[in-house]
Amino acid sequence: MISITLWRAEIGQFYHRAYGSTKVVSVSSFSFKSFCTKNILFYIIIFLTQISSCNFDLVFQMFLTTHKNLLYFLFIKSFDFSCYINECIGIHILNERYYLFQIYVFLSIVLFQSGDIEVNPGPMLSSNQCLSVFYWNLNSLSVNNFVKKDLLIAFNSIHKFDIICLSETYLDSSYALDDKELQIDSYTLIRADHPMDIKRGGVCVYHKDYLAVAVLNFSLLTECIILEIEVDNKKIILLTLYRSPSQSSEVFADFIENFENDLKTIYSLQPFLITVLGDFNAKSSNWYSDDSSSNEGIQIDSIASYYGLHQLISEPTHILPNSSSCIDLIFTSQPNLVVQSGVHASLHSNCHHNIIYAKFDLHIEYPPPYSRLVWNYNKAEIPLIQKSAFNFNWVHLLSSHNIEEQVNLFNETLLNIFSNFCPDKTIS
């Protein structure tokens, strides 16, 4: 038994047009052969198709719309085309028109399972494909008659990213949500414009139509979009944001608090993969060695490290005539899934931000288990540890060694003291 809705979520399709999207059906509960032999309408259709003046398409549509069970059957996850063909061959083929009818049904099943029967977007991510994400601060999407959008479409025609994130879109309410100028074929647009509805800042996300995507609205960050994406029964959370460089210390404190709260909430959802990307307008030498760490960069890097997020970009993304820095970033909870990441040059000469991207192979196996020594601090005999450390002759141990040897001896001695008075065990 499988719910049609759950199956659509599993393969990432939500745009089918069919009856009873929540009906539960069983693979064994429907036989095409028995259905045809028990329904007189099937034979009426065969008879009508013998009449040359009959509109075959119209009759076939009548057959589908009057037999909802067949429509449910078309959406069964484990539907076996070979079994279907064998059953059809088992029915006596009356003539060439009836054979044509079988082909018509077969092709219709393919269309129904591929998505919307008017637009066939093709299959969901296959086992040899990656989920690819792309981020660009393009400094106005609509400027110069949407020339940057045209450049973006041309660039994406080669790379075919699944998710395109943009910042500093400079969109406001003068652009309707369904404005045709903003649309990209085969992609769905999600926007988070500047909170004051002015042509500044703002972010948006284009995601491929066939992806099962839900917008999460718990964030207090203004220019931010959080998406929950389901691929192959794996929950993926993607957060994209823009942080203005002109934030005061008070506003930045609020940003840090809200950003950390968002990460707490995201982890509580227990996703398979977390990806955070955007223009943070902050610098850290941990991200790019030639940058001097700013206060904003230190705090953002500290929070990311605390939540186990790894930053992928390690080269300049913001290029000015006399300087360059790495402020457009991609954080991920599973760097082991990253098969490719990096920086691509800006598509427009007036835009100083480079493109950043990452591709995740969601089918990579988990890293192998490893052994780790853990300590049971609750049962540690702290007075004995303190006494041993205080009475040990550190001067005698360290005086005749260089600084590197001193550090190693100091650590070894402390660990030896701890192992005597604090229970430990090795776990996998």
N, C-alpha and C positions, 0 to 999 in steps of 0.2 A: 504494500500500500504506500502510495506517495502522493503528497499534496502538490498540485500543479504550481501553486504559489511558491512552495519551498523549492521545487525543481527549477523554476525560473530564477529564483534567487541564487541557486547553486551555480547555474551556468551564466548568470549575469544578464538575463533578458527580462525586461519588464514592459515590452511594447507589443506583445501579441494582441491580436483582436480575436477573441474567441468567447464562447459561452462558459459560464460557471467556473470562474478562475479559482475558486476555493473548493471545488468538488474533489473528493478523494476517489481514485479509481484503482483497480487492480489489473495487473498485466494479464492475469488469468481470467479476468471477469469478462473479457470481450474477445470474440473470435471473428475476424473479418469474414471468413468463409461461412460460418453459421449465421452471422448477421445477414449476409447477402441471401442465403438460401431461405431464411425465415421471413424476409420482408418483401412483400409483393411489389413495393415501389421500385426495388432494384430491377425487377424484371420489366416493369413498366418503362423505366429509363432505357433499358436495352432495346425494348420494342420501339420506343420513340426515336432512338438514334438511327433506326433503319429508314426513317422517313427523311428523305434528303432535304426537305424544306424546314425540318425542325432545327431550332437554335440549340446546338449541343451545349454551349456554354451556359445558357439560361437554365436548361434542364439540370445540368450538373450542380449549379449553384442552388437550385431548389432542393436537390438531393441532400446537399450539405446542411443547408439551413433548417431543414425539417427533421434532421437526424442528429441531434446534439451528441448522442453517444459516440458517433463517429468522430466528432470534433474532439471530444475528450480523449478518444483513442489516439488521435494524432499527436497528443502531447505527452504520452506515456514515455517516461525517461528511457526505459530499457526496450523500446520498440525495436524489433529486429526486422530489417527490410527483407532479408533473405527468407524469413518465415512468411512474410506477407506475399512475396512473389510465388513461393511454393503453394500457398493457399489459393492464390489466383489461378495458377496453372491447374490445380485440382478441380476447378470449376470448368465445366464444358465451355470452350470458346465457341460462341455461336458464329461469329464471322469477324471480319477485319474491323468493323466499327466497335465491336465489344472489346477487341484488343486495344484499340485506341483509347477506350474508356479506362482500361486498366492503367495505361501509361499516364493518362490525365490524373488519375487518383494518386499514382506514385509521385509525380512531380508536385502535386498539391501538398502532399505530406512533407516533402522536402522544404517547400516554401513555408509551411506552417511551423516546422521545427526550427527554421532559420531566423524567425523573427516576424516583424510586421510584413504582411503579404504584399504591401505596396512598396516597401523599402526593405530589401534583403541585405542586412549589414554584414552577413557572413558569420562564421563561428566565433565562439568565445576564445579567450587565450588558450592555445593548445599547449601540450606538454613541452614543446621546444621553444616557446616564446617567453618573453619577459614582460613584466609590467614596467613601463618606462614613464618617467616624469621629467618635466621640463619647467624651468623657471626663468623669467626675464623681467627685469624692471625696464620697461620700454619708454617711460617718460611720455605718456599720452598715447592712447590707442587711436584716437580719432584725428589727430593732427594731420594736416596735409592730405585731407580726403582719404583717411585710413590707409595711408601708404605702408605703415608698419604692419598692419594686419595682412596686407597683400604679401609683404616680405615673409611674414611668419608662415602664411599658408604655403608659400613656395618652399621654404625651408622644411616645413613639416611633411611636404609631399615626398621628401626623400627619407626622413627619419621616422615618420609615422609614430609620434609619441601618443601614448594612451591618455595622458593627463598633461595639460598645458596650464601653467600658473603664471599670471601676469600681475605686476604691481605698478603703482603710479599710473593707473589707467585713465585718470582725470575724467571719469564719467559721473554724471549726476542725473537727476530726475528728468532732464530734458531728453534723455535717451530712454525710450520705453524698454521694458524687459524683453519684449519680442522684436525689438528694432532689427530689421533685416540687415542693416549695415554692420551689426555686431556679430551676426551669425557666421559660423563656419560649418560647412557641410559635414554631416556624420558626427558632429559634436554638440553637446548640450552645454549651455552657458550658465554659470552661477556667479553672482556679483555681490560685492560688499563695498559699496561706494563710501566716500568720505562721510562721516557722521553728520557734518554740517551741510551736506548736499551742495558742495561747491566743487569746482573742477580742480581738485587737488587730490593727491594720494589715491587711495582706493585699490582694491585687489579684485581679481576675477579668476575663475577657473573654467576651462573648457575640458570636458571629459567625453570620451567616446560613448556614443549612444548605447552600445550594447553592455556597458559596464553597469552593474547593480550598485547604485550610489545613493546614499542618504545624507542629507545635510544635518549636522549636529549643531544645535543652537545654544549650548550652555556657556559659551565663552563670553567674558566681559570685555575682551579686546575688541576694539571697534573695526579696524581694517584687517579683518581676519576671517578665514573660511576654514571650517573643520568638516571633513568628509569621512564617512564610513563606507568603505568599498569591500564588497565580498567577491572573492575569486577562488574557485575550487574549494568552497567551504572554509576559506581562510578570511578572517576579519582583518582588514587593513585600515588604519587611521592615518589620514593625511591632513596636516595643518599647514596652511600657508598664510603668511602675514607680511605686513609692511610696517616698519617702525620709523617714524619721522626723526631725522637727526636734530630737529629743533626742540625736542622734548626738554622741559625743565627737569630739575632733579626730583621734584614732587611727582610730576607726571611719569617719569621713568620708574619711580618707586612703585606707582600703581601698575605700570606695565609689568614689572618683575613679579609682583604679587599675583596678577591675573594670569600671567604666563605659567607660573608654577602651579596655580590652581587648575589650569587647563591640563597640564601634564598629569597631575594627580587624578583628575577625572578620567583622562584617557587610559591611564594604566588600570583604573578600576574596571574598565570595560574588557580587560584581558585580551587585547588584540594580538594577532599573530605577528604583525609588523607595524611599527610606528615610523612615520616620516614627517619631519618638520622642515620646511624650507621657506625662504623669504629674504628680504632685504632688512637686515637687523641694524644697519648703520652703526656697527660696533666692531672693534678690532681686538684681536688677541694673537699674541705670538704663538699660541698653541695651534692656531688655525693656519697662519701664514707667518713663517719665521722672520720675514722682513718687516712685519708690522710691529709697532709698539702697542702694548696692551692698554686699552682705555678702561676707565672704570666700568662703563657699560659692558664692554667685552668680557672683563673679569667676572662680573656677576652672571651674565648669560652663560658663559662657559662653565661656571661653577654649578649652576642649576642643571645644565645639560649633563654634566659629568655625574651629578648626584643621581639622576634618573637613568643613567646607563646609556645615554645617547652619544653616538660617535659622529663626529663632523667629517664630511667627505671631501670638502673643497680645500685645496692647499695652495692655490695660486691666485694672483690678483683678479678681481672681478669688476672693480670700479677703476677705470683708467682715465686719468686727467693728464693734461700736458706736462705737469711737473711732478706728478705723484701717482701712485697706484696702491690699492689696498684690497683686502679680501673681506667684503662686508655682505656679500650674497652667499648664503650658506645652505647646506643640506645636512640635517641631522637624521640619523636612523638608529633604531634599536637593534637592528640585525645587520651589521656590516658584512657578515659572512654571506648574505644573499646578494650582495652587490657584485654584478659581473662587469659593470662599466660605469664610470662616473667621470665628470670633468667639466671643463670650461670651453665654450665656443665663442668666437668673436661676435661682437654685436652686429646685428643685421643692418643697422642704420648709422651713418656717420655722426649724426647729432645726438646719439644715445651713448652715454659713457659707461653703461653697465653691460658686461658680457652676459652670455647665456650660461646657466649651469644646468646640469642634467644628471640623472642616475637611472640605471636599469637594474631591476631586481628579478632574479630567478626564484620564483616561489616554490620551485620543485627541488631545490637543493636540500639534501638531507641535513638534519641537525648535526652540529659538531659532535664528534665522538666524546664519550664521557671521560673525565679525568679525575685523578685523586687530589684531595685537598685536606690539609690538616686544619681542624677546627678546635677551638678551646672552649671549655665550659667555664666561663668567667664567674658564674653564680656560685660555683663550688671552689673557687680559688681561695687559698689560705693567704690572704693579703698580708697579715703581719709577718709571716715567715718570709714572704717574698721581699718585703721591705727590709727585714733584718739581714737577709742574705746579701742583698744589693748594697746595704750600708757597710757591712763588715768585710766585703770583698776588697782585696788589695788591687785597686784599679791602676795605681801608679806603677806598681811592679809589672803588671801585665802590659801596659801600653807604652811605657817610656822608651823602649828600645826599638820601636817600629815607626814606619812612616804613616802618613795620615790615612792612606787607603787601607793598610793592614790594621790600623787602630779601629777603623769603622767596622771592619769584618770581625775582629776579635770582640769588640764591644757587643755587637749583635749576637754573636754566637754565645757569649757568656750570659747575656740576659735571657736568651731562649732556653739555655740550659737551666737557669734558675726557675724560669716559669714552668718548664716541664716537670720539675721536681714537686712543685706546690700547686699546680693548676691542671686538672684533668684534661686530657686531649684525646682525640680520635681521628682517624682518617676516614673520610667519606668519599663517595663517588659523586 
